[in-house]
């Protein structure tokens, strides 16, 4: 076997994972960029249903593939036996979910039970960071790459972070297109990096805003995810993909 063949044999799943992320990025950001046009043509509810039916299965495929190939490639480091690392990774993963979901995940809108809308938030987690999903993805990627230590996991984490950095630019562009000067005002009072706007006095933290069902629901979901984590890994392995 040639060195090139050996390389692709060792890292083939890495390329597949990056490909899945690219497909998701094109579908997710592509549909998001078409939202204003699509809502005029087919309505906000039908657009949101289509968006969810495309995005959620693609995200699920990524998770399944990640679970089944997380130990592929080279073992770059192994810190699982070091005291405190497991607890650190669990805490960091929990914090990542607090950033990933509460500001952007509205179940009633995903299901189109009420009219889906684009929201110009400046409360709760947005006071800390204007793009919480990006911060959550960085934390998630770092935690999992640290714990697993494989080239496959590191590749996955880097690819996801790169996409979310693009999504920061893309998201700001879409909000400016929709809201104009109103978005620029929010942009001035918020920051991409966590706590920067607060530290600079451009924003203040209001703890009462976190005492809402959405944040409590995310906290409960974190506990459930921890319990379901080994079940999801076993179920993914049964798919043999």
Buried (B, 14 or more C-beta within 10 A) or exposed (E): EEEEEEEEEEBEBBEBBBEBBEEBBEBBBEBBBBBEEBBEEEBBBBBBBBBBEBBEEBBEBBEBBBBBBBEBBEEEEEBEEEEEEEEBBBEBBBBBBBBBBBBBBBEEBBEBEEEBEEEEBBEBBBBBBBBBBBBBBBBBBBBBBBBBBBBBBBBBBBBBBEBBBEBBEBBBEBBBEEBEEEBEEBBEBBBBEBEBBBEEEEBEEEEEEBEEEBBEBBBEBBEEEEEEEEEEBEEBEEEEE
